[in-house]
Amino acid sequence: MPSSSPPADSDVRRARREGAGVAIATSAYGVSFGALSVASGLDVWQTCVLSLLMFTGGSQFAFVGVISAGGLAAAPAAIASAGLLGARNIAYGLRMSPVIGPGAARRTVAAQLTIDESTAVALAQPTPRARVVGFWVTGIGIWIGWNLSTLAGALLGDVLGDPRTYGLDAAAAAAFLALLWPRLRRRQAVAVGVAAAVVAAALTPIVMPGLPVLVAAGVAVVVGWFNWFSNGRAEEVPTRGRAS
């Protein structure tokens, strides 16, 4: 009887490679955050604490962006903006709960590592074991790399100049798009992605940071609910026909 271990091992290796690649690309962007945070008025240690504890790039950039525009007096608005952007991680946590498995200690650590990239890498894998490996490799890799690059950016920001010169502002987005692209195989998935992107782009100039992401996610939720309702109705009609 042929063994199924080689395909499983191949899936795990691929998960490790994808996780490591995304971790490297995303971590590089931490240099930009470190430099911008110090430029906005935060100390080096405050910048590093943000990366250690908040650890969600979108929320961190929203926080320092508001602080840069309004000073410490804008702290409540900065916290609100960061909180709105971080709210999407709640949905990620619900989706990743079966992947992580039981155990209070494991779930506590996983909660800190549940971000866009770790969720995307995990859910892109075909087997349960590969999903677990993809999640931990990506999450731990980004946490270590992001904090190291944040420190480097905070200390060397003036020397490095504008991080956007090196294309670091596009590194994380490019890595995430590389994970998303293979999943856009059906017309519906493409339509949902395009609609969500249009909604987010249209709302970005007119609402506070964080809301465009949540509203765009709502597009996918509405489509999913509509499909569930339609499929349920489609299954119900034949059943009634047979019963009659």
Backbone as JSON, one array per atom type, in Angstrom:
{
  "sequence": "MPSSSPPADSDVRRARREGAGVAIATSAYGVSFGALSVASGLDVWQTCVLSLLMFTGGSQFAFVGVISAGGLAAAPAAIASAGLLGARNIAYGLRMSPVIGPGAARRTVAAQLTIDESTAVALAQPTPRARVVGFWVTGIGIWIGWNLSTLAGALLGDVLGDPRTYGLDAAAAAAFLALLWPRLRRRQAVAVGVAAAVVAAALTPIVMPGLPVLVAAGVAVVVGWFNWFSNGRAEEVPTRGRAS",
  "N": [[0.86, -1.19, 0.0], [0.71, 2.18, -0.95], [2.5, 4.83, 0.6], [1.28, 7.82, 2.22], [2.84, 9.8, 3.16], [4.92, 11.28, 1.71], [3.51, 13.29, 0.01], [2.3, 14.73, 2.11], [4.52, 15.64, 3.54], [5.59, 17.28, 1.57], [3.65, 19.29, 1.4], [3.94, 20.46, 3.92], [6.57, 21.41, 3.77], [6.24, 23.27, 1.73], [4.54, 25.05, 3.03], [6.25, 26.01, 5.01], [8.15, 27.34, 3.41], [6.57, 29.32, 2.16], [5.67, 30.7, 4.41], [8.1, 31.64, 5.5], [9.0, 33.27, 3.39], [6.98, 35.26, 3.25], [7.28, 36.3, 5.81], [9.84, 37.46, 5.7], [9.47, 39.45, 3.72], [7.44, 41.03, 4.87], [8.55, 41.76, 7.32], [10.59, 43.48, 6.55], [9.28, 45.83, 6.08], [8.93, 46.88, 8.58], [11.02, 48.59, 9.14], [10.27, 50.96, 7.98], [8.09, 51.66, 9.59], [9.37, 52.03, 12.1], [11.04, 54.26, 11.56], [9.15, 56.24, 10.8], [7.6, 56.39, 13.1], [9.33, 57.43, 15.09], [9.87, 59.84, 13.86], [7.39, 61.0, 14.11], [7.28, 61.79, 16.71], [7.41, 59.98, 18.81], [9.36, 58.17, 21.26], [12.27, 55.99, 20.94], [11.98, 53.7, 22.56], [9.22, 53.73, 23.03], [8.27, 53.34, 20.47], [9.22, 50.74, 19.97], [7.82, 49.29, 21.92], [5.23, 49.54, 20.96], [5.37, 47.92, 18.66], [5.99, 45.47, 19.84], [3.75, 44.88, 21.48], [1.28, 45.81, 20.3], [1.48, 44.96, 17.59], [0.37, 44.87, 14.88], [0.5, 45.87, 11.76], [-1.1, 47.74, 10.22], [-2.68, 49.01, 12.19], [-0.67, 50.11, 13.77], [0.58, 51.96, 12.03], [-1.6, 53.63, 11.57], [-1.94, 54.67, 14.11], [0.51, 56.13, 14.65], [0.32, 57.87, 12.56], [-1.89, 59.52, 13.12], [-0.99, 60.61, 15.53], [1.23, 62.0, 14.59], [-0.01, 63.99, 13.11], [-1.6, 65.37, 14.96], [-0.29, 65.5, 17.42], [0.29, 64.6, 20.93], [-2.15, 65.24, 22.0], [-3.93, 64.17, 20.29], [-4.16, 61.55, 20.95], [-6.46, 59.97, 21.87], [-7.98, 59.8, 19.45], [-6.11, 58.53, 17.87], [-5.89, 56.05, 19.15], [-8.49, 55.11, 18.75], [-8.58, 54.88, 15.93], [-6.57, 52.97, 15.49], [-7.72, 50.85, 16.88], [-10.02, 50.3, 15.37], [-8.92, 49.37, 12.96], [-7.63, 47.13, 13.95], [-9.75, 45.54, 14.63], [-10.46, 43.66, 12.75], [-8.95, 41.47, 13.27], [-10.31, 40.01, 15.08], [-12.2, 38.58, 13.63], [-10.4, 37.03, 12.18], [-9.37, 35.49, 14.28], [-11.56, 33.91, 15.02], [-11.82, 32.37, 12.73], [-9.39, 31.04, 12.67], [-9.37, 29.51, 14.94], [-10.12, 26.65, 14.9], [-7.87, 25.71, 13.57], [-5.68, 26.28, 15.22], [-6.24, 24.81, 17.53], [-6.88, 23.18, 20.79], [-5.99, 24.34, 24.16], [-4.89, 26.54, 26.55], [-2.49, 28.03, 26.83], [-1.35, 27.81, 24.26], [-3.33, 29.05, 22.7], [-3.26, 31.61, 23.75], [-0.73, 32.59, 22.97], [-1.06, 32.32, 20.21], [-3.05, 34.18, 19.73], [-1.71, 36.61, 19.76], [-0.23, 36.38, 17.49], [-1.97, 36.24, 15.4], [-2.55, 37.6, 12.54], [-2.95, 39.45, 9.43], [-1.16, 38.24, 7.55], [-0.27, 35.75, 8.69], [-2.69, 34.42, 8.93], [-3.51, 34.32, 6.25], [-1.47, 32.75, 5.02], [-1.77, 30.33, 6.43], [-4.42, 29.52, 5.78], [-4.17, 29.13, 3.11], [-3.07, 26.67, 2.75], [-3.25, 23.14, 1.93], [-3.65, 21.0, 3.72], [-4.41, 20.01, 7.14], [-2.13, 19.82, 8.89], [-0.2, 21.28, 7.45], [-1.39, 23.78, 7.5], [-1.22, 24.47, 10.2], [1.6, 24.57, 10.51], [2.2, 26.57, 8.63], [0.93, 28.77, 9.8], [2.3, 29.16, 12.3], [5.01, 29.41, 11.52], [4.91, 31.69, 9.9], [3.72, 33.62, 11.64], [5.48, 33.7, 13.94], [7.9, 34.24, 12.64], [7.4, 36.78, 11.47], [6.85, 38.29, 13.77], [9.31, 38.31, 15.14], [11.05, 39.36, 13.14], [9.74, 41.79, 12.49], [9.89, 43.27, 14.87], [12.66, 43.51, 15.22], [13.34, 44.94, 12.89], [11.83, 47.22, 13.31], [13.17, 48.35, 15.5], [15.62, 48.86, 14.24], [14.82, 50.72, 12.28], [13.91, 52.79, 13.93], [16.26, 53.57, 15.22], [17.97, 54.21, 13.11], [16.67, 55.84, 11.38], [17.07, 58.51, 10.42], [19.45, 58.2, 9.08], [18.86, 56.33, 7.11], [16.98, 57.63, 5.55], [14.03, 58.3, 3.58], [12.05, 55.49, 3.86], [10.41, 54.64, 1.81], [11.79, 55.0, -0.49], [13.19, 52.71, -0.97], [11.29, 50.94, -1.65], [10.05, 49.57, 0.38], [7.56, 50.12, 1.39], [5.82, 48.79, -0.21], [6.32, 46.14, 0.09], [5.02, 44.38, 1.96], [2.38, 44.43, 1.02], [2.74, 43.35, -1.54], [3.59, 40.75, -0.92], [1.33, 39.77, 0.36], [-0.54, 39.92, -1.72], [0.55, 38.03, -3.42], [-0.1, 35.71, -2.1], [-2.85, 35.83, -2.17], [-3.57, 35.8, -4.86], [-3.48, 33.12, -6.14], [-5.83, 32.09, -5.14], [-7.89, 33.3, -6.4], [-9.62, 32.02, -8.41], [-12.16, 31.57, -9.25], [-14.96, 33.2, -10.74], [-16.66, 34.5, -8.98], [-15.08, 34.9, -6.68], [-13.17, 36.66, -7.69], [-14.85, 38.82, -8.36], [-15.82, 39.56, -5.83], [-13.42, 40.32, -4.57], [-12.64, 42.52, -6.19], [-14.84, 44.24, -5.81], [-14.69, 44.7, -3.03], [-12.21, 46.01, -2.91], [-12.75, 48.33, -4.41], [-14.71, 49.55, -2.83], [-13.25, 50.02, -0.45], [-11.25, 51.77, -1.42], [-12.8, 53.92, -2.24], [-13.88, 54.84, 0.16], [-11.71, 55.53, 1.72], [-10.65, 58.28, 1.52], [-12.62, 59.73, 2.87], [-13.54, 58.81, 5.33], [-12.69, 57.89, 8.74], [-9.52, 56.31, 9.5], [-9.46, 52.76, 9.3], [-12.23, 52.18, 9.15], [-12.75, 51.84, 6.3], [-11.57, 49.3, 5.8], [-13.11, 47.58, 7.4], [-15.68, 47.94, 6.32], [-15.23, 47.07, 3.7], [-14.66, 44.39, 4.23], [-17.18, 43.69, 5.01], [-18.49, 43.48, 2.59], [-17.71, 40.97, 1.59], [-18.85, 39.4, 3.58], [-21.59, 39.87, 3.22], [-21.96, 38.81, 0.65], [-21.29, 36.14, 1.16], [-23.31, 35.45, 2.98], [-25.54, 35.76, 1.33], [-25.06, 33.75, -0.57], [-25.18, 31.49, 1.04], [-27.85, 31.62, 1.87], [-29.14, 31.41, -0.62], [-28.27, 28.88, -1.52], [-29.35, 27.3, 0.46], [-32.09, 27.64, 0.01], [-32.22, 26.55, -2.53], [-31.72, 23.87, -2.02], [-33.86, 23.28, -0.47], [-36.14, 23.37, -2.08], [-36.16, 21.05, -3.94], [-36.42, 19.09, -1.97], [-38.95, 19.53, -0.91], [-40.41, 18.96, -3.18], [-40.03, 16.21, -3.51], [-41.21, 15.31, -1.23], [-43.86, 15.87, -1.66]],
  "CA": [[0.0, 0.0, 0.0], [1.59, 3.34, -1.03], [2.46, 5.73, 1.76], [0.82, 9.18, 1.92], [3.7, 10.76, 3.84], [5.62, 12.24, 0.85], [2.71, 14.48, -0.29], [2.1, 15.51, 3.32], [5.78, 16.34, 3.8], [5.72, 18.33, 0.57], [2.76, 20.38, 1.8], [4.54, 21.13, 5.08], [7.73, 22.17, 3.29], [5.75, 24.45, 1.01], [4.02, 25.98, 4.03], [7.41, 26.66, 5.63], [8.74, 28.28, 2.44], [5.69, 30.47, 2.0], [5.69, 31.46, 5.66], [9.38, 32.33, 5.61], [9.03, 34.33, 2.38], [6.1, 36.35, 3.68], [7.87, 36.9, 7.0], [10.95, 38.33, 5.29], [8.94, 40.62, 3.0], [6.68, 41.88, 5.78], [9.45, 42.3, 8.34], [11.35, 44.6, 6.0], [8.45, 47.02, 6.16], [9.04, 47.41, 9.93], [11.97, 49.71, 9.11], [9.48, 52.16, 7.67], [7.32, 52.04, 10.78], [10.27, 52.57, 13.11], [11.47, 55.6, 11.17], [8.02, 57.16, 10.83], [7.15, 56.55, 14.47], [10.24, 58.37, 15.76], [9.66, 61.14, 13.23], [6.11, 61.56, 14.57], [7.43, 62.3, 18.07], [7.56, 58.93, 19.82], [10.73, 57.75, 21.55], [12.64, 54.67, 20.42], [11.38, 52.63, 23.37], [7.77, 53.73, 22.79], [8.09, 52.72, 19.16], [9.44, 49.3, 20.1], [6.72, 48.72, 22.7], [4.09, 49.43, 20.06], [5.54, 46.74, 17.82], [5.96, 44.28, 20.68], [2.44, 44.6, 22.06], [0.18, 45.99, 19.35], [1.85, 44.0, 16.54], [-0.47, 44.8, 13.69], [1.06, 46.98, 11.02], [-2.07, 48.77, 9.86], [-3.04, 49.77, 13.39], [0.48, 50.89, 14.21], [0.75, 53.11, 11.13], [-2.71, 54.55, 11.83], [-1.68, 55.33, 15.4], [1.55, 57.15, 14.54], [-0.13, 58.87, 11.6], [-2.73, 60.49, 13.83], [-0.13, 61.31, 16.47], [2.06, 62.93, 13.82], [-0.83, 65.12, 12.66], [-2.2, 66.13, 16.05], [0.46, 65.46, 18.67], [-0.23, 63.73, 21.98], [-3.55, 65.57, 22.23], [-4.74, 63.34, 19.39], [-4.02, 60.15, 21.37], [-7.73, 59.22, 21.81], [-8.32, 59.51, 18.06], [-5.15, 57.54, 17.38], [-6.28, 54.75, 19.7], [-9.72, 54.68, 18.08], [-8.24, 54.46, 14.57], [-5.85, 51.7, 15.58], [-8.66, 49.82, 17.3], [-10.89, 49.93, 14.25], [-8.16, 48.54, 12.04], [-7.33, 45.86, 14.6], [-10.96, 44.75, 14.87], [-10.56, 42.57, 11.79], [-8.26, 40.31, 13.81], [-11.3, 39.19, 15.79], [-12.71, 37.63, 12.64], [-9.32, 36.07, 11.92], [-9.27, 34.58, 15.41], [-12.65, 32.94, 14.93], [-11.54, 31.45, 11.62], [-8.19, 30.26, 12.95], [-9.53, 28.71, 16.17], [-9.98, 25.21, 14.66], [-6.51, 25.41, 13.11], [-4.78, 26.35, 16.37], [-6.52, 23.7, 18.42], [-7.11, 23.51, 22.19], [-4.85, 24.67, 25.0], [-4.92, 27.96, 26.9], [-1.2, 28.67, 26.53], [-1.21, 27.89, 22.81], [-4.26, 30.05, 22.18], [-2.8, 32.94, 24.18], [0.36, 32.98, 22.08], [-1.6, 32.43, 18.86], [-3.83, 35.42, 19.62], [-0.78, 37.69, 19.45], [0.35, 36.15, 16.17], [-3.03, 36.16, 14.4], [-2.57, 38.83, 11.74], [-3.31, 39.21, 8.03], [-0.25, 37.34, 6.84], [-0.28, 34.39, 9.25], [-3.98, 33.83, 8.58], [-3.53, 34.04, 4.81], [-0.59, 31.62, 4.74], [-2.36, 29.12, 6.99], [-5.63, 29.11, 5.06], [-3.8, 28.78, 1.74], [-2.49, 25.33, 2.72], [-4.28, 22.13, 1.63], [-3.82, 19.99, 4.76], [-4.42, 20.57, 8.5], [-0.78, 19.96, 9.41], [0.45, 22.38, 6.75], [-1.99, 25.03, 7.98], [-0.61, 24.77, 11.51], [2.98, 24.96, 10.28], [2.2, 27.87, 7.96], [0.54, 29.82, 10.76], [3.35, 29.42, 13.3], [6.22, 29.91, 10.86], [4.66, 33.07, 9.47], [3.49, 34.49, 12.78], [6.7, 33.87, 14.74], [8.89, 34.9, 11.8], [7.09, 38.21, 11.34], [6.97, 38.95, 15.08], [10.74, 38.54, 15.4], [11.6, 40.26, 12.13], [9.1, 43.1, 12.58], [10.41, 44.0, 16.02], [14.04, 43.86, 14.94], [13.4, 46.0, 11.88], [11.31, 48.43, 13.95], [14.28, 48.93, 16.27], [16.59, 49.4, 13.28], [14.27, 51.92, 11.69], [13.84, 53.84, 14.94], [17.61, 54.03, 15.52], [18.71, 54.64, 11.92], [15.74, 56.48, 10.46], [17.67, 59.68, 9.78], [20.52, 57.75, 8.19], [18.27, 55.61, 5.98], [16.15, 58.48, 4.71], [12.66, 57.86, 3.4], [12.02, 54.07, 3.53], [9.69, 54.39, 0.56], [12.77, 55.02, -1.57], [13.64, 51.33, -1.2], [10.15, 50.1, -1.99], [9.6, 48.78, 1.53], [6.14, 50.35, 1.64], [5.03, 47.88, -1.04], [6.76, 44.75, 0.3], [3.99, 43.58, 2.63], [1.24, 44.31, 0.11], [3.11, 42.43, -2.62], [3.6, 39.39, -0.38], [-0.06, 39.37, 0.61], [-1.16, 39.72, -3.02], [1.05, 36.76, -3.96], [-0.88, 34.64, -1.46], [-4.26, 35.94, -2.55], [-3.77, 35.6, -6.29], [-3.86, 31.76, -6.53], [-7.17, 31.75, -4.65], [-8.88, 33.98, -7.23], [-9.81, 31.15, -9.57], [-13.56, 31.61, -9.66], [-15.42, 34.55, -11.06], [-17.25, 35.12, -7.8], [-14.0, 35.37, -5.82], [-12.6, 37.85, -8.33], [-15.83, 39.9, -8.24], [-15.84, 40.01, -4.44], [-12.17, 41.04, -4.33], [-12.68, 43.81, -6.87], [-15.84, 45.08, -5.14], [-14.15, 45.12, -1.74], [-11.14, 46.99, -3.15], [-13.37, 49.59, -4.85], [-15.37, 50.15, -1.66], [-12.22, 50.54, 0.44], [-10.6, 52.92, -2.04], [-13.74, 55.04, -2.27], [-14.13, 55.35, 1.5], [-10.48, 55.95, 2.39], [-10.46, 59.73, 1.69], [-13.73, 60.45, 3.5], [-13.86, 58.31, 6.66], [-11.51, 57.72, 9.58], [-8.79, 55.07, 9.23], [-10.01, 51.55, 9.9], [-13.57, 51.91, 8.65], [-12.78, 51.25, 4.96], [-11.25, 47.88, 5.86], [-14.25, 46.86, 7.96], [-16.79, 47.97, 5.36], [-14.86, 46.19, 2.6], [-14.87, 43.01, 4.71], [-18.62, 43.46, 5.01], [-18.89, 43.06, 1.25], [-17.56, 39.52, 1.52], [-19.84, 38.8, 4.5], [-22.91, 39.94, 2.58], [-21.96, 37.84, -0.45], [-21.33, 34.82, 1.76], [-24.66, 35.23, 3.52], [-26.46, 35.6, 0.2], [-24.84, 32.42, -1.14], [-25.7, 30.49, 1.99], [-29.3, 31.66, 1.81], [-29.57, 30.9, -1.92], [-28.05, 27.43, -1.55], [-30.34, 26.68, 1.35], [-33.38, 27.65, -0.69], [-32.15, 25.62, -3.66], [-31.82, 22.51, -1.51], [-35.16, 23.09, 0.13], [-37.18, 23.16, -3.1], [-36.26, 19.64, -4.34], [-36.9, 18.28, -0.86], [-40.41, 19.65, -0.87], [-40.98, 18.29, -4.34], [-40.03, 14.77, -3.27], [-42.17, 15.02, -0.15], [-45.21, 15.95, -2.19]],
  "C": [[0.89, 1.24, 0.0], [1.41, 4.25, 0.17], [2.03, 7.13, 1.33], [1.72, 10.23, 2.54], [4.44, 11.71, 2.91], [4.78, 13.45, 0.47], [2.52, 15.36, 0.93], [3.36, 16.3, 3.65], [5.99, 17.48, 2.82], [4.85, 19.53, 0.92], [3.36, 21.16, 2.97], [5.74, 21.96, 4.65], [7.29, 23.42, 2.55], [5.21, 25.49, 1.98], [5.17, 26.72, 4.71], [8.02, 27.7, 4.69], [7.87, 29.52, 2.3], [5.7, 31.34, 3.26], [6.97, 32.26, 5.81], [9.47, 33.49, 4.63], [8.19, 35.52, 2.78], [6.69, 37.05, 4.9], [9.0, 37.86, 6.64], [10.43, 39.6, 4.63], [8.23, 41.57, 3.96], [7.58, 42.52, 6.83], [10.22, 43.51, 7.83], [10.6, 45.92, 6.12], [8.5, 47.65, 7.56], [10.02, 48.55, 10.03], [11.22, 51.01, 8.88], [8.7, 52.61, 8.89], [8.21, 52.66, 11.84], [10.69, 53.99, 12.8], [10.33, 56.61, 11.28], [7.53, 57.41, 12.25], [8.02, 57.55, 15.23], [10.07, 59.77, 15.17], [8.37, 61.81, 13.7], [6.17, 62.06, 16.0], [7.56, 61.26, 19.15], [9.04, 58.61, 20.04], [10.99, 56.38, 20.94], [11.96, 53.57, 21.23], [9.87, 52.58, 23.2], [7.45, 53.07, 21.46], [8.21, 51.21, 19.25], [8.33, 48.63, 20.89], [5.47, 48.57, 21.84], [4.19, 48.18, 19.2], [5.46, 45.45, 18.64], [4.55, 43.88, 21.1], [1.28, 44.75, 21.07], [0.32, 45.02, 18.19], [0.76, 43.79, 15.49], [-0.16, 46.06, 12.89], [0.09, 48.1, 10.7], [-2.45, 49.64, 11.04], [-1.89, 50.64, 13.86], [0.69, 52.12, 13.34], [-0.38, 54.12, 11.33], [-2.46, 55.35, 13.1], [-0.65, 56.45, 15.25], [1.16, 58.22, 13.53], [-0.98, 59.95, 12.26], [-1.92, 61.28, 14.83], [0.73, 62.36, 15.76], [1.27, 64.17, 13.43], [-1.31, 65.99, 13.81], [-1.45, 66.14, 17.35], [-0.19, 64.55, 19.69], [-1.69, 64.03, 22.3], [-4.47, 64.72, 21.37], [-4.69, 61.86, 19.77], [-5.35, 59.39, 21.36], [-8.14, 58.86, 20.39], [-7.38, 58.46, 17.48], [-5.5, 56.14, 17.87], [-7.53, 54.23, 19.01], [-9.43, 54.18, 16.67], [-7.52, 53.11, 14.58], [-6.78, 50.57, 15.97], [-9.58, 49.36, 16.19], [-10.16, 49.02, 13.27], [-7.87, 47.16, 12.65], [-8.54, 44.97, 14.8], [-11.08, 43.57, 13.92], [-9.88, 41.31, 12.32], [-9.19, 39.43, 14.63], [-11.87, 38.15, 14.85], [-11.66, 36.59, 12.29], [-9.23, 35.03, 13.03], [-10.35, 33.52, 15.38], [-12.37, 31.91, 13.84], [-10.37, 30.53, 11.94], [-8.32, 29.36, 14.17], [-9.44, 27.21, 15.92], [-8.58, 24.81, 14.22], [-5.55, 25.34, 14.3], [-4.99, 25.17, 17.31], [-6.65, 24.14, 19.87], [-5.82, 23.84, 22.93], [-4.78, 26.15, 25.27], [-3.62, 28.66, 26.53], [-1.01, 28.85, 25.03], [-2.1, 28.97, 22.23], [-3.85, 31.47, 22.57], [-1.7, 33.45, 23.27], [-0.18, 33.21, 20.66], [-2.39, 33.72, 18.67], [-2.94, 36.6, 19.25], [-0.25, 37.59, 18.03], [-0.69, 36.09, 15.06], [-3.17, 37.5, 13.69], [-2.93, 38.46, 10.3], [-2.48, 38.1, 7.41], [-0.29, 35.92, 7.37], [-1.59, 33.67, 8.93], [-4.02, 33.43, 7.11], [-2.68, 32.83, 4.46], [-1.21, 30.32, 5.24], [-3.52, 28.63, 6.14], [-5.34, 28.75, 3.6], [-3.29, 27.35, 1.62], [-3.58, 24.26, 2.57], [-4.54, 21.12, 2.74], [-3.78, 20.64, 6.14], [-3.03, 20.8, 9.07], [-0.04, 21.12, 8.75], [-0.11, 23.72, 7.19], [-1.38, 25.44, 9.32], [0.82, 25.27, 11.33], [3.05, 26.34, 9.63], [1.88, 29.0, 8.91], [1.7, 30.17, 11.69], [4.63, 29.96, 12.66], [6.05, 31.37, 10.47], [4.54, 34.0, 10.66], [4.75, 34.76, 13.59], [7.77, 34.61, 13.93], [8.65, 36.39, 11.68], [7.26, 38.92, 12.67], [8.43, 39.26, 15.38], [11.3, 39.57, 14.42], [11.04, 41.67, 12.23], [9.68, 43.91, 13.74], [11.87, 44.38, 15.84], [14.15, 45.0, 13.94], [12.8, 47.3, 12.41], [12.41, 49.13, 14.73], [15.3, 49.55, 15.33], [16.09, 50.69, 12.67], [14.22, 53.08, 12.66], [15.22, 54.42, 15.22], [18.29, 54.69, 14.32], [17.84, 55.4, 10.93], [16.34, 57.65, 9.72], [18.75, 59.29, 8.78], [19.94, 57.12, 6.93], [17.51, 56.52, 5.03], [14.74, 57.94, 4.62], [12.64, 56.38, 3.02], [11.31, 53.75, 2.23], [10.62, 54.39, -0.65], [13.2, 53.61, -1.95], [12.49, 50.39, -1.56], [9.62, 49.28, -0.84], [8.11, 48.98, 1.81], [5.26, 49.41, 0.83], [5.34, 46.42, -0.76], [5.67, 43.89, 0.9], [2.78, 43.37, 1.71], [1.53, 43.33, -1.02], [3.09, 40.98, -2.14], [2.18, 38.89, -0.15], [-0.78, 39.09, -0.71], [-0.72, 38.4, -3.64], [0.32, 35.57, -3.34], [-2.33, 34.65, -1.94], [-4.49, 35.5, -3.99], [-4.16, 34.17, -6.65], [-5.27, 31.37, -6.09], [-8.27, 32.39, -5.5], [-9.09, 33.21, -8.53], [-11.23, 31.16, -10.08], [-14.0, 33.05, -9.87], [-15.98, 35.25, -9.83], [-16.17, 35.67, -6.87], [-13.37, 36.64, -6.38], [-13.55, 39.04, -8.16], [-15.86, 40.45, -6.82], [-14.58, 40.81, -4.12], [-12.17, 42.42, -4.95], [-13.66, 44.76, -6.17], [-15.33, 45.59, -3.8], [-13.07, 46.18, -1.91], [-11.72, 48.35, -3.56], [-14.01, 50.3, -3.66], [-14.33, 50.77, -0.72], [-11.55, 51.79, -0.13], [-11.5, 54.14, -2.03], [-13.93, 55.67, -0.89], [-12.89, 55.93, 2.17], [-10.34, 57.47, 2.55], [-11.5, 60.4, 2.57], [-14.1, 59.94, 4.89], [-12.57, 58.07, 7.43], [-10.83, 56.39, 9.29], [-9.39, 53.88, 9.98], [-11.36, 51.18, 9.34], [-13.58, 51.34, 7.23], [-12.5, 49.75, 4.96], [-12.43, 47.07, 6.36], [-15.42, 46.82, 6.98], [-16.49, 47.06, 4.18], [-15.02, 44.73, 2.99], [-16.35, 42.68, 4.73], [-19.16, 43.06, 3.65], [-18.82, 41.55, 1.12], [-18.57, 38.82, 2.41], [-21.22, 38.77, 3.86], [-23.01, 38.91, 1.46], [-22.04, 36.42, 0.1], [-22.69, 34.48, 2.33], [-25.66, 34.99, 2.4], [-26.32, 34.22, -0.43], [-25.4, 31.33, -0.25], [-27.22, 30.43, 1.92], [-29.81, 31.07, 0.5], [-29.41, 29.39, -2.01], [-29.03, 26.69, -0.68], [-31.7, 26.59, 0.7], [-33.38, 26.65, -1.83], [-32.27, 24.18, -3.2], [-33.2, 22.23, -0.95], [-36.24, 22.78, -0.89], [-37.27, 21.72, -3.57], [-36.8, 18.77, -3.22], [-38.41, 18.34, -0.75], [-41.07, 18.92, -2.01], [-41.05, 16.79, -4.11], [-41.06, 14.42, -2.21], [-43.59, 15.05, -0.67], [-45.52, 14.81, -3.12]]
}
